[in-house]
């Protein structure tokens, strides 16, 4: 099948590459000439484990192409995926200018007699499929209404494991009631669900809401556990034990129950805001979502509050090492990353920061510039630092050389926002160690 993917960000590039991997001919479109040139020459523009291998193989096999020409890609495509950004507007609603702009262009390119399926892959508010359909029809000077259908096909890709999620999806959600679109989409996704995971067909409105509901519910789980972690600190309980206790209940499940310094990234923050705004526009006050957003914003600075308490509310002149800048491991994405909230708060308090991240250094430098020092390694970041802060749970941070940490830090102090280290082990090493929802190790063998 011939496919066009409009947009080459995280979703678009993964989508295009994975469809090419199952034998389809895929043309990806982007207006950024430099980006198209890099991709066409075999240079991948995002970090996503496992993607580069598939990307290069399908380029070599002649199944994956890149262009700036929307007309070129649309002319030969049977299915056109819209994988465009939907950034939050000032009021929290999703900004649809990119999607509707392309939809208007499609209205001039779709011709009678050449049926197309237009697929919303981006996360969009309820009713967007209808808006795309209306925009395409309004832009056309011909009667093309019966020559295209608009489908909602939300993505459920986790950055860091996006390739696995696409190739082996838990489920595929497709919103359409058009029989020809159902046939084509079922054929397109059949190779990915051979083990029996479902392709769930529903109407467009339900599919659009499904995506927001999924992300919002996961955000609720994260924020709930962060609240439980706060209680654990007050009561002297251990959040790891509580997590195991409730996670073994099949009604709750084990995933997304790890406390930390809040959620970030390109999806959860904007999707929760957008669903809250859509709810208010519909006349419904979705109070749980408002609480989730409040809890998450406070949680991002929870570690800073611990640091202020330890240093008698005076961080001026302190120098901190920070491990982790990406919002989660196995990605270079720093959008809404909690690490940046921590850095900004420390700088405002008069402290300085040296940071290291395995993959997110370039993106971080573009945002932070020279406001902090960027180290070449995790251990270089520790040099002359008063304490270590852990903000992202990269695997290489899980079993560090503690002796080296002791030698490089001014004081043996660690503030762990991701609960990487075992308390039984850390208590033997003469560190002051504070994490989230667990007892503070103050000196060998003593906890507070």
C-alpha positions as CSV (number, residue, x, y, z in Angstrom):
1,X,0.0,0.0,0.0
2,X,1.2,3.5,-0.7
3,X,1.2,5.8,2.3
4,X,1.9,9.5,3.0
5,X,2.9,10.6,6.5
6,X,2.6,14.4,7.0
7,X,5.0,15.4,9.8
8,X,8.3,13.8,10.8
9,X,8.4,14.3,14.5
10,X,8.4,11.4,17.0
11,X,5.0,10.1,15.9
12,X,5.4,10.7,12.2
13,X,8.9,9.2,11.9
14,X,8.0,6.1,13.9
15,X,4.8,5.7,12.0
16,X,6.3,6.0,8.6
17,X,9.3,3.7,9.4
18,X,7.2,1.0,10.9
19,X,4.7,1.0,8.0
20,X,7.6,0.7,5.6
21,X,8.9,-2.3,7.7
22,X,5.8,-4.3,6.7
23,X,6.3,-3.7,3.0
24,X,4.4,-0.5,2.4
25,X,5.8,2.3,0.2
26,X,5.9,5.4,2.5
27,X,6.6,9.0,1.7
28,X,7.1,11.3,4.7
29,X,6.5,15.1,4.2
30,X,8.0,17.9,6.2
31,X,8.3,21.7,5.4
32,X,11.7,21.9,7.1
33,X,14.2,21.6,4.2
34,X,17.2,20.9,6.4
35,X,15.3,18.1,8.2
36,X,14.2,16.5,4.9
37,X,17.8,16.7,3.6
38,X,19.1,14.9,6.7
39,X,16.5,12.2,6.7
40,X,16.9,11.6,2.9
41,X,20.7,11.2,3.4
42,X,20.1,8.6,6.2
43,X,20.6,10.9,9.2
44,X,17.9,10.2,11.8
45,X,16.7,13.3,13.6
46,X,15.4,11.9,16.9
47,X,16.7,9.4,19.4
48,X,14.4,6.4,19.8
49,X,15.8,3.0,20.6
50,X,15.5,0.5,17.7
51,X,14.3,3.1,15.2
52,X,17.6,3.8,13.3
53,X,18.0,0.2,12.3
54,X,14.5,0.0,10.7
55,X,14.9,3.5,9.2
56,X,18.2,2.7,7.4
57,X,17.0,-0.8,6.3
58,X,13.8,0.6,4.7
59,X,15.6,3.5,3.0
60,X,18.0,1.0,1.5
61,X,15.2,-1.3,0.4
62,X,13.5,1.7,-1.3
63,X,10.3,1.8,0.8
64,X,10.9,5.0,2.8
65,X,11.2,8.4,1.2
66,X,11.2,12.0,2.4
67,X,10.1,15.2,0.6
68,X,8.9,18.8,1.1
69,X,6.3,18.4,-1.6
70,X,2.8,17.6,-0.2
71,X,1.4,17.4,-3.7
72,X,4.0,14.7,-4.7
73,X,3.2,12.6,-1.6
74,X,-0.6,12.9,-1.9
75,X,-0.7,12.1,-5.6
76,X,0.5,8.6,-5.1
77,X,-0.9,7.8,-1.7
78,X,-3.9,5.6,-0.8
79,X,-3.7,6.6,2.9
80,X,-2.5,10.0,4.3
81,X,-1.5,10.2,7.9
82,X,-1.6,13.6,9.6
83,X,1.2,13.4,12.3
84,X,1.4,17.1,13.0
85,X,2.0,19.0,16.3
86,X,-1.0,20.1,18.4
87,X,0.7,22.4,20.9
88,X,-1.3,23.9,23.8
89,X,-2.8,27.3,23.3
90,X,-2.7,29.9,26.0
91,X,-6.0,28.6,27.4
92,X,-4.9,25.0,27.4
93,X,-6.8,24.0,24.3
94,X,-5.1,22.1,21.5
95,X,-3.9,24.3,18.6
96,X,-5.2,22.8,15.4
97,X,-3.7,25.3,12.9
98,X,-1.2,22.8,11.5
99,X,-3.7,20.1,11.0
100,X,-6.4,22.3,9.5
101,X,-3.8,24.1,7.4
102,X,-2.8,20.8,5.8
103,X,-6.4,19.8,5.5
104,X,-7.0,22.9,3.5
105,X,-4.1,22.0,1.2
106,X,-5.5,18.5,0.8
107,X,-8.8,20.0,-0.4
108,X,-6.9,21.4,-3.5
109,X,-5.0,18.1,-4.1
110,X,-7.7,15.4,-3.8
111,X,-9.3,14.7,-7.1
112,X,-12.6,12.9,-8.0
113,X,-12.0,9.3,-8.9
114,X,-9.0,8.9,-6.7
115,X,-10.2,7.8,-3.2
116,X,-8.1,8.7,-0.2
117,X,-8.2,7.8,3.5
118,X,-7.2,10.8,5.6
119,X,-6.0,9.7,9.1
120,X,-5.7,11.9,12.1
121,X,-2.7,10.3,13.9
122,X,-2.1,13.4,16.1
123,X,-3.8,13.8,19.4
124,X,-6.7,16.0,18.7
125,X,-9.9,17.2,20.5
126,X,-13.2,15.5,20.0
127,X,-14.7,16.8,16.7
128,X,-11.4,17.3,14.9
129,X,-12.2,14.6,12.3
130,X,-15.4,16.5,11.4
131,X,-13.4,19.7,11.2
132,X,-10.8,18.2,8.9
133,X,-13.6,16.8,6.7
134,X,-15.3,20.2,6.5
135,X,-12.0,22.0,5.8
136,X,-11.1,19.7,3.0
137,X,-14.5,20.1,1.4
138,X,-14.5,23.9,1.8
139,X,-11.1,24.2,0.1
140,X,-12.0,22.1,-2.9
141,X,-13.5,23.6,-6.1
142,X,-14.8,20.1,-7.1
143,X,-17.3,17.7,-5.7
144,X,-14.9,15.4,-3.8
145,X,-17.0,14.5,-0.8
146,X,-17.4,10.9,-1.7
147,X,-13.7,10.5,-2.7
148,X,-12.2,10.6,0.8
149,X,-12.9,9.7,4.3
150,X,-11.4,11.1,7.5
151,X,-10.4,8.5,10.2
152,X,-9.3,9.0,13.7
153,X,-6.4,6.6,14.6
154,X,-4.8,7.9,17.8
155,X,-1.3,6.8,18.7
156,X,-0.4,5.1,21.9
157,X,3.4,5.2,21.6
158,X,5.6,5.5,24.7
159,X,8.8,7.5,23.9
160,X,11.7,5.1,24.5
161,X,9.8,2.0,23.4
162,X,7.8,3.6,20.5
163,X,9.0,1.1,17.9
164,X,7.9,-1.9,20.0
165,X,4.6,-0.2,20.8
166,X,4.0,0.3,17.1
167,X,5.1,-3.1,15.9
168,X,3.4,-5.0,18.7
169,X,0.5,-2.8,19.9
170,X,-1.8,-3.7,22.8
171,X,-4.6,-2.5,20.7
172,X,-5.3,-0.4,17.6
173,X,-8.1,2.2,17.9
174,X,-9.7,3.3,14.6
175,X,-12.5,5.8,14.5
176,X,-14.7,5.6,11.3
177,X,-18.0,4.2,10.2
178,X,-17.1,4.3,6.5
179,X,-17.0,0.7,5.1
180,X,-14.1,1.3,2.6
181,X,-12.0,3.1,5.2
182,X,-12.6,0.2,7.6
183,X,-11.5,-2.3,5.0
184,X,-8.3,-0.3,4.2
185,X,-7.3,0.4,7.8
186,X,-7.9,-3.3,8.8
187,X,-5.7,-4.4,5.9
188,X,-3.0,-1.9,6.9
189,X,-2.8,-2.9,10.5
190,X,-3.3,-6.7,10.1
191,X,0.4,-7.4,10.1
192,X,0.8,-5.8,13.5
193,X,-1.9,-7.8,15.4
194,X,-1.1,-11.3,14.2
195,X,-0.9,-12.4,17.9
196,X,-4.5,-11.6,18.4
197,X,-4.4,-8.1,20.0
198,X,-7.6,-6.2,18.9
199,X,-8.2,-3.7,16.2
200,X,-11.1,-1.7,17.8
201,X,-13.4,0.1,15.4
202,X,-15.6,2.9,16.7
203,X,-16.9,6.3,15.7
204,X,-14.6,9.2,15.3
205,X,-15.7,11.0,18.4
206,X,-15.1,8.0,20.6
207,X,-11.7,7.4,19.1
208,X,-10.6,10.9,19.7
209,X,-11.8,10.8,23.3
210,X,-10.2,7.4,23.9
211,X,-6.7,8.9,23.4
212,X,-7.3,11.8,25.9
213,X,-9.0,9.5,28.4
214,X,-6.1,7.0,28.3
215,X,-3.4,9.7,28.9
216,X,-5.5,11.5,31.5
217,X,-6.1,8.3,33.4
218,X,-2.3,7.5,33.4
219,X,-1.6,11.0,34.6
220,X,-4.1,10.4,37.5
221,X,-2.3,7.2,38.5
222,X,1.1,9.0,38.5
223,X,-0.2,12.0,40.6
224,X,-2.1,9.7,43.0
225,X,1.1,7.8,43.8
226,X,3.0,11.0,44.2
227,X,0.3,12.1,46.8
228,X,0.7,8.7,48.5
229,X,4.4,9.2,48.5
230,X,3.9,12.5,50.4
231,X,1.8,10.7,53.0
232,X,4.5,8.0,53.3
233,X,7.1,10.7,54.2
234,X,4.8,12.1,56.8
235,X,3.8,8.8,58.3
236,X,7.2,7.1,58.0
237,X,5.9,4.5,55.6
238,X,7.8,3.2,52.6
239,X,6.1,4.0,49.2
240,X,7.9,1.0,47.6
241,X,6.0,-1.3,49.9
242,X,2.7,0.5,49.4
243,X,3.2,0.3,45.6
244,X,3.8,-3.4,45.7
245,X,0.8,-3.9,47.9
246,X,-1.6,-2.1,45.7
247,X,0.0,-3.0,42.4
248,X,-0.6,-6.7,42.9
249,X,-4.4,-6.0,42.8
250,X,-5.3,-6.8,39.2
251,X,-7.9,-4.1,39.3
252,X,-5.2,-1.5,39.7
253,X,-2.1,-3.1,38.1
254,X,1.6,-2.5,38.6
255,X,2.3,0.1,35.9
256,X,2.5,3.9,36.4
257,X,2.6,3.5,40.2
258,X,6.2,4.7,40.6
259,X,6.4,8.0,42.5
260,X,8.9,10.6,41.4
261,X,9.1,14.3,40.5
262,X,6.1,14.5,38.3
263,X,5.2,13.6,34.7
264,X,6.4,15.6,31.7
265,X,6.9,15.1,28.0
266,X,5.0,16.1,24.9
267,X,1.8,14.1,25.7
268,X,0.5,14.0,29.3
269,X,0.8,17.7,30.2
270,X,-0.8,19.1,27.1
271,X,-3.4,16.3,26.8
272,X,-4.6,16.7,30.4
273,X,-4.9,20.5,29.8
274,X,-6.7,20.0,26.5
275,X,-9.2,17.5,28.0
276,X,-9.9,19.8,30.9
277,X,-10.4,22.7,28.5
278,X,-12.7,20.7,26.3
279,X,-14.7,19.6,29.3
280,X,-15.2,23.2,30.4
281,X,-16.2,24.2,26.9
282,X,-18.8,21.5,27.0
283,X,-20.1,22.8,30.4
284,X,-18.6,20.1,32.6
285,X,-16.1,20.8,35.4
286,X,-13.7,17.8,35.3
287,X,-12.3,18.5,38.8
288,X,-10.1,15.4,39.0
289,X,-8.0,16.7,36.1
290,X,-7.6,20.1,37.7
291,X,-6.3,18.4,40.9
292,X,-3.9,16.2,38.8
293,X,-2.4,19.3,37.2
294,X,-2.0,21.0,40.5
295,X,-0.4,18.0,42.1
296,X,2.0,17.5,39.2
297,X,3.2,21.1,39.2
298,X,3.9,20.9,43.0
299,X,5.6,17.6,42.7
300,X,8.2,18.9,40.2
301,X,9.6,21.1,43.0
302,X,9.2,18.6,45.8
303,X,12.9,17.7,45.7
304,X,13.9,21.4,45.8
305,X,11.9,21.7,49.0
306,X,13.8,18.8,50.5
307,X,17.0,20.5,49.5
308,X,16.1,23.8,51.0
309,X,15.2,22.1,54.3
310,X,18.5,20.3,54.3
311,X,20.5,23.5,53.7
312,X,18.5,25.6,56.2
313,X,16.6,27.4,53.3
314,X,19.8,28.8,51.9
315,X,20.9,27.5,48.5
316,X,22.8,30.6,47.5
317,X,26.3,29.7,46.4
318,X,25.7,26.0,46.4
319,X,26.7,24.0,43.4
320,X,24.7,20.9,42.4
321,X,25.3,18.0,40.0
322,X,22.2,16.9,38.1
323,X,21.9,13.5,36.4
324,X,19.1,13.4,33.8
325,X,17.5,16.1,31.6
326,X,15.1,14.2,29.4
327,X,11.6,13.8,30.8
328,X,12.1,10.1,30.9
329,X,14.8,7.6,30.0
330,X,15.5,6.3,26.4
331,X,14.6,9.6,24.8
332,X,16.1,12.9,24.0
333,X,12.8,14.7,24.5
334,X,13.0,17.5,27.1
335,X,9.5,19.0,26.7
336,X,7.9,19.7,30.1
337,X,10.8,17.8,31.7
338,X,10.7,18.1,35.5
339,X,14.5,18.6,35.5
340,X,14.1,22.0,34.0
341,X,11.7,23.1,36.8
342,X,14.4,22.0,39.3
343,X,17.2,23.8,37.5
344,X,15.2,27.0,37.2
345,X,14.3,26.9,41.0
346,X,17.9,26.3,41.9
347,X,19.2,29.1,39.7
348,X,16.6,31.5,41.2
349,X,17.8,30.6,44.6
350,X,21.4,31.5,43.7
351,X,22.8,28.0,43.1
352,X,24.7,26.7,40.1
353,X,24.3,23.5,38.3
354,X,26.3,21.0,36.2
355,X,24.2,18.5,34.3
356,X,24.6,15.4,32.3
357,X,22.2,13.3,30.2
358,X,23.1,10.4,27.9
359,X,20.9,11.7,25.0
360,X,19.2,15.0,25.8
361,X,22.3,17.3,26.0
362,X,21.8,19.0,22.6
363,X,18.1,19.7,23.1
364,X,18.8,21.0,26.6
365,X,21.5,23.3,25.4
366,X,19.1,24.9,23.0
367,X,16.8,25.8,25.9
368,X,19.2,26.5,28.7
369,X,22.1,28.0,26.8
370,X,24.9,29.0,29.2
371,X,22.8,29.2,32.3
372,X,24.2,25.9,33.5
373,X,27.4,23.9,32.8
374,X,27.0,20.8,30.6
375,X,29.3,17.9,31.6
376,X,30.8,15.3,29.3
377,X,30.0,12.5,31.6
378,X,27.9,11.7,34.7
379,X,31.0,11.7,36.9
380,X,32.4,15.0,35.4
381,X,29.2,16.6,36.5
382,X,30.0,15.7,40.1
383,X,33.3,17.6,40.4
384,X,33.2,20.1,43.3
385,X,29.4,19.7,43.6
386,X,27.8,20.0,47.1
387,X,25.2,17.3,46.2
388,X,23.9,15.0,43.5
389,X,20.4,15.3,42.1
390,X,18.9,12.5,40.1
391,X,16.1,13.7,37.8
392,X,15.8,10.9,35.1
393,X,16.0,7.2,35.7
394,X,18.5,6.2,33.0
395,X,19.7,2.7,33.5
396,X,23.4,3.8,33.6
397,X,22.5,5.8,36.7
398,X,21.2,2.8,38.6
399,X,24.5,1.1,39.5
400,X,27.0,3.9,39.7
401,X,30.5,3.8,41.3
402,X,29.6,5.1,44.7
403,X,33.2,5.3,45.8
404,X,33.8,7.7,42.8
405,X,30.8,9.7,43.8
406,X,32.1,10.0,47.3
407,X,35.5,11.3,46.0
408,X,34.1,13.8,43.6
409,X,31.3,15.4,45.8
410,X,32.2,18.0,48.4
411,X,29.7,16.2,50.7
412,X,28.2,12.8,50.4
413,X,24.6,14.0,49.7
414,X,22.2,12.6,47.2
415,X,18.7,13.9,46.4
416,X,17.1,11.1,44.3
417,X,13.9,12.1,42.5
418,X,13.5,8.7,40.9
419,X,14.1,6.3,43.8
420,X,16.9,4.5,42.0
421,X,18.9,3.2,44.9
422,X,18.0,0.5,47.4
423,X,17.8,1.8,51.0
424,X,19.4,-1.2,52.5
425,X,22.4,-0.7,50.3
426,X,22.6,3.1,50.5
427,X,22.5,3.1,54.3
428,X,25.8,1.3,54.5
429,X,27.7,3.9,52.5
430,X,27.7,6.9,54.8
431,X,25.6,9.1,52.5
432,X,22.8,11.5,53.3
433,X,20.2,10.3,51.0
434,X,16.7,11.6,50.3
435,X,14.2,10.1,47.8
436,X,10.5,10.3,47.3
437,X,8.1,8.6,49.7
438,X,10.8,6.8,51.6
439,X,12.7,7.4,54.8
440,X,15.7,9.7,54.7
441,X,19.1,8.1,55.3
442,X,20.9,10.6,57.6
443,X,24.0,8.6,58.6
444,X,25.1,4.9,58.6
445,X,22.3,2.7,59.8
446,X,20.1,5.6,61.0
447,X,16.9,6.8,59.2
448,X,14.7,9.7,59.8
